[in-house]
Amino acid sequence: MPTLEILGFLILAAAAWLWLDSLKARDAGMAAAREACEQEGLQLLDDTVAIAGLKAARNGDGQLVLQRTYAFEYSDTGDNRRRGSVILLGHRVTVINVGLRLVPDDRTLH
């Protein structure tokens, strides 16, 4: 096989691996966003997450893995849209952000 064909095959194999790995990570991010919204009493809008960032990073063991950031939208009142995010290091969820929400407080200070 000529070198160019081998190189082309390796590039296609790497692209296929990245695609399949990203599908698994997206599923993990989607499950984390859904669970976070359920626990906080929020409504996950559009029932999906979208990739917002991708970079190489090191995990706790010092191994080089992909860090993916997924964005999603949720509603706390049913008539608004707020942005949240999920950060995965490899396939492990490290941060879930559902933003700052103001909760009415009926207590008085006196």
C-alpha angles and dihedrals in degrees: 000000000000117000093245092058092049091049091049091050092050091050091051091048091050091049091050091049091049091049094049092043090050091052090055092047091048090053090052090048092048092051091049093049092047092049093046091051092048092050092049095044093246131140114239106220123218088003092247146094127220128210111254102168143009127187142143116263139161122253126216091279092053094251119142110245137158118269112208127190118202124192125208138169128234138174127223097185102029095245103065138062124227129179125238134172142207122207119202127190103203101321095326119103109232104168134020116187120191093166133238114311124189112226117200111244119203095188121109126215096229 
